Amino acid sequence: MEDLKSIKAFIVKDNPKAAVRMIRKIKAAVKHLEEFPNSGRIIPETSNPQLREVIISNYRVMYQISESSVNIFAVYEGHRLPSL
């Protein structure tokens, strides 16, 4: 995923170990969504219950729930406004 590569590249400049830790945290949160897709909150910028997010540190992982899958559509810094 391109978003994770960008995040890692940004963090690694200052702290390579922190970059690895952050990517692991994000991947673990995504893995958790496979079993518990409704565990994230509904994205505040929308009222669609199928569009959700989890917050990991200062990053937002946005995803869409369907009957058979969870589709991650964005991972980025929380201060940025999403383009939904």
ChimeraX commands (.cxc) that place a marker at each C-alpha (Angstrom):
marker #1 position 0.00,0.00,0.00 radius 0.5
marker #1 position 1.38,3.32,-1.10 radius 0.5
marker #1 position 0.11,5.19,1.99 radius 0.5
marker #1 position 2.15,2.98,4.33 radius 0.5
marker #1 position 5.28,3.42,2.23 radius 0.5
marker #1 position 4.89,7.20,2.40 radius 0.5
marker #1 position 4.31,7.15,6.15 radius 0.5
marker #1 position 7.34,4.96,6.73 radius 0.5
marker #1 position 9.53,7.11,4.45 radius 0.5
marker #1 position 8.48,10.24,6.34 radius 0.5
marker #1 position 9.10,8.83,9.83 radius 0.5
marker #1 position 12.31,6.97,8.95 radius 0.5
marker #1 position 14.09,10.29,8.27 radius 0.5
marker #1 position 13.99,11.13,11.98 radius 0.5
marker #1 position 13.71,7.73,13.63 radius 0.5
marker #1 position 13.95,4.42,11.73 radius 0.5
marker #1 position 12.87,2.34,14.73 radius 0.5
marker #1 position 9.80,4.50,15.27 radius 0.5
marker #1 position 8.91,4.08,11.61 radius 0.5
marker #1 position 8.96,0.30,11.93 radius 0.5
marker #1 position 6.89,0.44,15.14 radius 0.5
marker #1 position 4.26,2.69,13.55 radius 0.5
marker #1 position 3.86,0.47,10.49 radius 0.5
marker #1 position 3.50,-2.57,12.75 radius 0.5
marker #1 position 0.80,-0.80,14.78 radius 0.5
marker #1 position -1.13,0.15,11.66 radius 0.5
marker #1 position -0.88,-3.38,10.23 radius 0.5
marker #1 position -2.03,-4.87,13.54 radius 0.5
marker #1 position -5.06,-2.57,13.59 radius 0.5
marker #1 position -5.94,-3.58,10.03 radius 0.5
marker #1 position -5.57,-7.26,10.94 radius 0.5
marker #1 position -7.96,-6.70,13.87 radius 0.5
marker #1 position -10.55,-5.31,11.44 radius 0.5
marker #1 position -10.69,-8.65,9.64 radius 0.5
marker #1 position -12.45,-10.15,12.68 radius 0.5
marker #1 position -14.10,-7.03,14.05 radius 0.5
marker #1 position -14.98,-4.74,11.12 radius 0.5
marker #1 position -17.42,-2.66,13.17 radius 0.5
marker #1 position -14.83,-1.85,15.82 radius 0.5
marker #1 position -13.90,1.43,14.16 radius 0.5
marker #1 position -16.02,4.53,14.45 radius 0.5
marker #1 position -18.16,5.92,11.64 radius 0.5
marker #1 position -16.08,8.56,9.84 radius 0.5
marker #1 position -17.25,11.90,11.30 radius 0.5
marker #1 position -17.22,13.61,7.90 radius 0.5
marker #1 position -19.91,11.21,6.69 radius 0.5
marker #1 position -22.92,9.53,8.22 radius 0.5
marker #1 position -22.50,6.31,6.24 radius 0.5
marker #1 position -22.20,3.39,8.72 radius 0.5
marker #1 position -20.22,1.39,6.15 radius 0.5
marker #1 position -17.44,4.02,6.07 radius 0.5
marker #1 position -15.37,3.71,9.24 radius 0.5
marker #1 position -11.98,4.54,10.66 radius 0.5
marker #1 position -9.57,3.59,13.38 radius 0.5
marker #1 position -7.08,6.03,14.84 radius 0.5
marker #1 position -3.51,4.86,15.47 radius 0.5
marker #1 position -1.42,7.57,17.11 radius 0.5
marker #1 position -1.93,10.54,14.77 radius 0.5
marker #1 position -2.90,8.44,11.72 radius 0.5
marker #1 position -6.37,7.65,10.44 radius 0.5
marker #1 position -7.05,4.30,8.78 radius 0.5
marker #1 position -10.25,4.66,6.76 radius 0.5
marker #1 position -12.11,1.67,5.44 radius 0.5
marker #1 position -15.37,0.52,3.92 radius 0.5
marker #1 position -17.28,-2.50,5.14 radius 0.5
marker #1 position -19.07,-4.76,2.67 radius 0.5
marker #1 position -20.85,-8.05,3.31 radius 0.5
marker #1 position -17.72,-10.09,2.68 radius 0.5
marker #1 position -14.74,-7.76,3.12 radius 0.5
marker #1 position -13.10,-4.72,4.61 radius 0.5
marker #1 position -11.54,-2.36,2.08 radius 0.5
marker #1 position -8.90,0.07,3.35 radius 0.5
marker #1 position -9.10,3.19,1.20 radius 0.5
marker #1 position -6.86,5.66,3.04 radius 0.5
marker #1 position -4.18,5.85,5.71 radius 0.5
marker #1 position -2.89,9.32,6.51 radius 0.5
marker #1 position -2.14,11.89,9.17 radius 0.5
marker #1 position -5.20,12.85,11.15 radius 0.5
marker #1 position -4.87,16.60,10.70 radius 0.5
marker #1 position -5.47,16.31,6.95 radius 0.5
marker #1 position -9.04,16.49,5.71 radius 0.5
marker #1 position -10.21,13.38,3.88 radius 0.5
marker #1 position -11.40,13.50,0.29 radius 0.5
marker #1 position -14.46,11.27,0.50 radius 0.5
marker link #1:1,2 radius 0.2
marker link #1:2,3 radius 0.2
marker link #1:3,4 radius 0.2
marker link #1:4,5 radius 0.2
marker link #1:5,6 radius 0.2
marker link #1:6,7 radius 0.2
marker link #1:7,8 radius 0.2
marker link #1:8,9 radius 0.2
marker link #1:9,10 radius 0.2
marker link #1:10,11 radius 0.2
marker link #1:11,12 radius 0.2
marker link #1:12,13 radius 0.2
marker link #1:13,14 radius 0.2
marker link #1:14,15 radius 0.2
marker link #1:15,16 radius 0.2
marker link #1:16,17 radius 0.2
marker link #1:17,18 radius 0.2
marker link #1:18,19 radius 0.2
marker link #1:19,20 radius 0.2
marker link #1:20,21 radius 0.2
marker link #1:21,22 radius 0.2
marker link #1:22,23 radius 0.2
marker link #1:23,24 radius 0.2
marker link #1:24,25 radius 0.2
marker link #1:25,26 radius 0.2
marker link #1:26,27 radius 0.2
marker link #1:27,28 radius 0.2
marker link #1:28,29 radius 0.2
marker link #1:29,30 radius 0.2
marker link #1:30,31 radius 0.2
marker link #1:31,32 radius 0.2
marker link #1:32,33 radius 0.2
marker link #1:33,34 radius 0.2
marker link #1:34,35 radius 0.2
marker link #1:35,36 radius 0.2
marker link #1:36,37 radius 0.2
marker link #1:37,38 radius 0.2
marker link #1:38,39 radius 0.2
marker link #1:39,40 radius 0.2
marker link #1:40,41 radius 0.2
marker link #1:41,42 radius 0.2
marker link #1:42,43 radius 0.2
marker link #1:43,44 radius 0.2
marker link #1:44,45 radius 0.2
marker link #1:45,46 radius 0.2
marker link #1:46,47 radius 0.2
marker link #1:47,48 radius 0.2
marker link #1:48,49 radius 0.2
marker link #1:49,50 radius 0.2
marker link #1:50,51 radius 0.2
marker link #1:51,52 radius 0.2
marker link #1:52,53 radius 0.2
marker link #1:53,54 radius 0.2
marker link #1:54,55 radius 0.2
marker link #1:55,56 radius 0.2
marker link #1:56,57 radius 0.2
marker link #1:57,58 radius 0.2
marker link #1:58,59 radius 0.2
marker link #1:59,60 radius 0.2
marker link #1:60,61 radius 0.2
marker link #1:61,62 radius 0.2
marker link #1:62,63 radius 0.2
marker link #1:63,64 radius 0.2
marker link #1:64,65 radius 0.2
marker link #1:65,66 radius 0.2
marker link #1:66,67 radius 0.2
marker link #1:67,68 radius 0.2
marker link #1:68,69 radius 0.2
marker link #1:69,70 radius 0.2
marker link #1:70,71 radius 0.2
marker link #1:71,72 radius 0.2
marker link #1:72,73 radius 0.2
marker link #1:73,74 radius 0.2
marker link #1:74,75 radius 0.2
marker link #1:75,76 radius 0.2
marker link #1:76,77 radius 0.2
marker link #1:77,78 radius 0.2
marker link #1:78,79 radius 0.2
marker link #1:79,80 radius 0.2
marker link #1:80,81 radius 0.2
marker link #1:81,82 radius 0.2
marker link #1:82,83 radius 0.2
marker link #1:83,84 radius 0.2
view
